[in-house]
Amino acid sequence: MRKMKSLMPIILLSILLVTGMANAATLTPVGTCVSESQVSIALNVDDVTGIYTFDITVTPTGLTATTADVSFTESIAANWTTKQADVKETGAIQIIANGGSQGGTTGSGKLATITFTATDGKVDTETVSVTVKTVPPGVTLTPSAYTPVVCGEACSEWADVITKYNAYVAGTATWTEVIACYNAYVAAP
């Protein structure tokens, strides 16, 4: 019993050290228009320290993709030993990558990019949600919300936002479309 009491501070200190070394990162899906009907969504991570493996699922709403639409080019997994994508029955894309203990790196980066096609032929209010299933021990990877993009529609001037708002009032546009148009206006150069 006495020996256990003397080991208790060492055990507690070890737990605190391991907890203090944990990496907390955010995974942000960022959309870029490819065409009026396609959007490329990069899965960006603000701190890739310690990430040498991951299993994530991207579930689209109003979008479709195949395994051929998943790219690891310019991602932290580009040279890893295992990289694969699978389309689930729900249309979700599961991405698994493993670089072994050598895969971890530092800084920010991209896990993968998926090019989605809008089921209605026009990218505007479609969304994706990201679920992180597995990352290395000591790494916390929290997905953030995806901000929909509007492709093929000019929303670079305030007049475009007013036009979209008037369409909303007339019942020919949704409030989400108004917000997406406004976001495109704000992001326009």
C-alpha positions as CSV (number, residue, x, y, z in Angstrom):
1,M,0.0,0.0,0.0
2,R,2.8,2.4,0.9
3,K,4.5,1.7,-2.5
4,M,1.2,2.5,-4.3
5,K,1.0,5.8,-2.5
6,S,4.5,6.7,-3.5
7,L,3.7,5.9,-7.2
8,M,0.5,8.0,-7.2
9,P,2.2,11.4,-7.9
10,I,4.2,9.9,-10.7
11,I,1.1,8.4,-12.3
12,L,-0.8,11.6,-12.1
13,L,2.1,13.6,-13.5
14,S,2.3,11.1,-16.4
15,I,-1.4,11.6,-17.2
16,L,-1.1,15.4,-17.1
17,L,1.9,15.3,-19.4
18,V,0.2,13.1,-21.9
19,T,-3.0,15.2,-21.8
20,G,-0.9,18.4,-22.2
21,M,0.7,17.0,-25.3
22,A,-2.6,16.3,-27.1
23,N,-3.1,18.1,-30.4
24,A,-6.4,19.9,-30.9
25,A,-7.0,20.6,-34.6
26,T,-10.0,21.8,-36.6
27,L,-11.0,20.2,-39.9
28,T,-12.6,22.8,-42.2
29,P,-14.3,21.8,-45.5
30,V,-13.8,24.6,-48.0
31,G,-15.7,24.6,-51.3
32,T,-14.3,26.0,-54.6
33,C,-16.4,26.2,-57.8
34,V,-15.2,23.9,-60.6
35,S,-18.2,24.7,-62.8
36,E,-21.8,25.6,-62.4
37,S,-22.6,22.0,-61.5
38,Q,-19.4,21.0,-59.6
39,V,-17.7,22.0,-56.4
40,S,-14.3,20.9,-55.2
41,I,-14.3,20.6,-51.4
42,A,-10.9,20.6,-49.7
43,L,-10.7,19.1,-46.2
44,N,-8.3,21.6,-44.6
45,V,-6.7,21.1,-41.2
46,D,-5.2,24.0,-39.2
47,D,-2.7,21.9,-37.4
48,V,-1.6,18.5,-38.8
49,T,0.9,17.8,-36.0
50,G,0.7,14.1,-35.1
51,I,-1.8,13.1,-37.8
52,Y,-0.3,10.1,-39.5
53,T,-3.6,8.3,-40.0
54,F,-7.2,9.2,-40.3
55,D,-10.7,7.8,-41.1
56,I,-13.3,10.4,-42.0
57,T,-16.7,10.4,-43.6
58,V,-18.1,13.2,-45.7
59,T,-21.9,13.0,-46.1
60,P,-23.3,15.2,-48.9
61,T,-26.7,16.7,-49.2
62,G,-27.7,17.5,-52.8
63,L,-24.3,16.3,-54.1
64,T,-22.8,13.1,-55.4
65,A,-19.3,11.8,-55.9
66,T,-17.5,8.6,-56.8
67,T,-14.2,7.2,-55.5
68,A,-12.5,8.6,-58.6
69,D,-13.6,12.1,-57.4
70,V,-11.4,11.9,-54.3
71,S,-7.9,13.3,-54.7
72,F,-4.9,13.2,-52.4
73,T,-2.8,15.5,-54.6
74,E,-1.2,18.2,-52.5
75,S,-2.5,16.6,-49.3
76,I,-0.6,15.4,-46.2
77,A,-1.5,11.9,-47.3
78,A,-0.1,12.3,-50.9
79,N,2.9,10.0,-50.2
80,W,1.4,7.8,-47.5
81,T,1.4,4.0,-47.8
82,T,-2.4,3.6,-47.7
83,K,-5.0,5.9,-49.2
84,Q,-8.5,4.8,-50.2
85,A,-12.0,6.1,-50.6
86,D,-15.2,4.3,-50.5
87,V,-18.8,5.4,-51.4
88,K,-21.3,4.2,-48.8
89,E,-24.9,3.2,-49.6
90,T,-26.0,6.6,-48.2
91,G,-23.8,8.4,-50.8
92,A,-21.3,9.3,-48.1
93,I,-17.6,9.2,-48.9
94,Q,-15.4,7.4,-46.4
95,I,-11.7,8.3,-46.7
96,I,-9.0,6.2,-44.9
97,A,-5.3,7.0,-45.0
98,N,-2.3,5.8,-43.1
99,G,1.3,6.9,-43.4
100,G,2.6,4.8,-40.5
101,S,4.6,6.6,-37.8
102,Q,6.5,8.5,-40.5
103,G,3.3,10.2,-41.8
104,G,2.9,12.8,-39.2
105,T,4.1,16.3,-40.0
106,T,3.7,19.8,-38.7
107,G,1.9,23.0,-39.8
108,S,-1.4,23.2,-41.6
109,G,-2.5,21.0,-44.5
110,K,-5.2,19.3,-46.5
111,L,-6.3,15.7,-45.8
112,A,-8.0,15.2,-49.3
113,T,-10.2,16.9,-51.9
114,I,-13.5,15.7,-53.2
115,T,-15.1,17.0,-56.4
116,F,-18.9,16.8,-56.0
117,T,-21.6,17.2,-58.7
118,A,-24.9,18.8,-57.8
119,T,-27.8,16.5,-58.2
120,D,-30.0,19.3,-59.6
121,G,-27.2,20.5,-61.9
122,K,-26.4,23.8,-60.1
123,V,-24.2,24.2,-57.0
124,D,-25.9,26.7,-54.7
125,T,-27.4,25.5,-51.4
126,E,-25.8,22.0,-51.2
127,T,-24.0,21.1,-48.1
128,V,-21.7,18.4,-46.6
129,S,-21.1,17.2,-43.1
130,V,-17.9,15.7,-41.9
131,T,-17.5,13.0,-39.3
132,V,-14.1,12.1,-37.9
133,K,-14.1,8.4,-37.1
134,T,-10.5,7.8,-36.2
135,V,-7.3,9.8,-35.7
136,P,-4.1,8.9,-33.8
137,P,-4.2,8.8,-30.0
138,G,-3.6,12.2,-28.5
139,V,-5.0,14.0,-31.5
140,T,-8.4,15.7,-31.4
141,L,-9.7,16.6,-34.8
142,T,-13.0,18.6,-34.7
143,P,-14.9,19.2,-37.9
144,S,-16.3,22.7,-38.5
145,A,-19.5,23.5,-40.5
146,Y,-19.3,23.8,-44.3
147,T,-20.3,27.1,-45.8
148,P,-22.2,26.5,-49.1
149,V,-20.9,28.2,-52.2
150,V,-22.8,29.4,-55.2
151,C,-21.3,28.4,-58.6
152,G,-22.0,29.9,-61.9
153,E,-24.1,32.8,-60.5
154,A,-22.7,36.3,-60.2
155,C,-22.9,37.5,-56.6
156,S,-19.9,39.8,-56.8
157,E,-21.8,43.1,-56.4
158,W,-24.4,44.4,-53.9
159,A,-27.0,44.6,-56.6
160,D,-26.7,40.8,-57.1
161,V,-27.5,40.3,-53.4
162,I,-30.5,42.6,-53.7
163,T,-31.7,40.7,-56.7
164,K,-31.4,37.4,-54.8
165,Y,-33.2,38.9,-51.9
166,N,-36.0,40.1,-54.1
167,A,-36.2,36.5,-55.6
168,Y,-36.6,35.3,-52.0
169,V,-39.5,37.7,-51.4
170,A,-41.1,36.6,-54.6
171,G,-40.8,33.0,-53.5
172,T,-38.3,31.9,-56.2
173,A,-35.3,31.6,-54.0
174,T,-34.6,30.3,-50.5
175,W,-33.1,32.2,-47.6
176,T,-30.1,29.9,-47.7
177,E,-29.5,31.1,-51.3
178,V,-29.7,34.7,-50.2
179,I,-27.1,34.0,-47.5
180,A,-24.9,32.1,-50.0
181,C,-25.1,34.9,-52.5
182,Y,-24.2,37.4,-49.7
183,N,-21.2,35.2,-48.7
184,A,-20.1,35.1,-52.3
185,Y,-20.4,38.9,-52.5
186,V,-18.3,39.3,-49.3
187,A,-15.6,36.9,-50.6
188,A,-15.5,38.4,-54.1
189,P,-12.3,40.3,-54.9
